[in-house]
Amino acid sequence: MADNILDAFKNKAEDTAVTDGRKLKVGIIGTGWIADAHIVEYKKMPDVEIVAGADLVPGKAEAFFKKHGVENVRCYLSHKEMLDAEPDLDAVSICTYNRTHAECAIYSLKKGVNVLLEKPFTVTLDEAVEVCRAEKESGKIISIGFQPRLDPNMQMIKKIVESGELGQIYYIQTGGGRRHGIPTPFGTSFIEDETAGVGALGDIGCYSLDMVLNAIGYPKPLTVSGFKSDFFGKQEITYTRSGRPAEYAKKFSVDDFGAGFIRLEGGIVLDFRIAWDMHLDTPGDTIIMGTKGSLRIPSTECWNGSVGGPMKIYHDVAGEPTFTEIPILKDSVGCFYKKIRSFLDAVKTNGTAPVPTSQILYNQAIIDGIVKSAEIGHEIEVVIPEI
């Protein structure tokens, strides 16, 4: 019985690139550390020509492309300057601060350029709505950078749910975090409100939410009761123990922990928590509970977009409780490569965004709802404006 169930869920996805003989002209907006991951993958693709880059810091873009051995790239000091001067761009990767995601994406779309936007989608729900409206008006593709969705183990979660093996889903517990992991290896852009706007909730919380929401078909969030805190981000010891400046504590102005109790369409309840820093190895495994079975997804020590070990489906066979273990599936291609490749293939075929804004809008609505609920101290209704 167990072997038959497992065989039914085996991942058969293959990575294929659309090859039509033409090269896509690509620009990179923001040349900080996440842009390194983008350019490494772009360089593997013979149908890509990186022609332009932009960064607010003088000389930073030039140094970035030199470091990666990419020549003849035209560099600019703003996304507007680059997009105004490069009318032939097919696509851009937006790798900027959270606070500038919306403005860069909207301007790119209005210029008729397809967009791969790093997570989080935006800082607020209102910003996300404006991006979606610009996307609709432009007719271009915007895909959000949720590469964990392309991990075969994440895809297995969705397959299990869609198979009906769990029955009707009614409760989900999810989240994750780090024992001590406030991200400041490259300065304070992740921890200051003026650049980040949101902390752990947007940085790794959006991934955790996507893992389960994608599996159950992204039902609309109805209400949110949220909590957030910054106990660890404002302590000097948080930084000095890792050799970073103590004054970072004074600059910390986002959340380092967030939690929410969310009611979704379809009678599903979502219990969520995420942490950059805590006195705990994990706030718990992810659990998807259904009327026929439940799925346990082991947490990781440092939330990295995958699973912490073999998953288990708990169910009854002939009236007796048992479980089916799902072994870890290996990925020979890499999620980041697949994120960029699937986006470019959609651009080439005029297809659908691999991670569409129509879904991540709900993800952003939950994060926005947690922030707003935490600030006023009670549950709120989630209201998503018409796109």
Secondary structure by P-SEA (a helix, b strand, c coil): caaaaaaaacccbbbbbbcccbbbbbbbccccaaaaaaaaaaaaccccccccccccccaaaaaaaaaaccccccccccaaaaaaacccccbbbbbccccaaaaaaaaaaaacccccccccccccaaaaaaaaaaaaaacbbbbccccccccaaaaaaaaaaaacccccccbbbbbbbbccccccccccccccccccccccccccaaaaaaacccccccccccccccccccccccccccccccccccccccccccccbbbbbcccccbbbbbbbbbccccccccccbbbbcccbbbbbbbccccccccccbbbbbbbcccccbbbbbcbbbbcccaaaaaaaaaaaaaaacccccccaaaaaaaaaaaaaaaaaaaacbbbbbbbccc
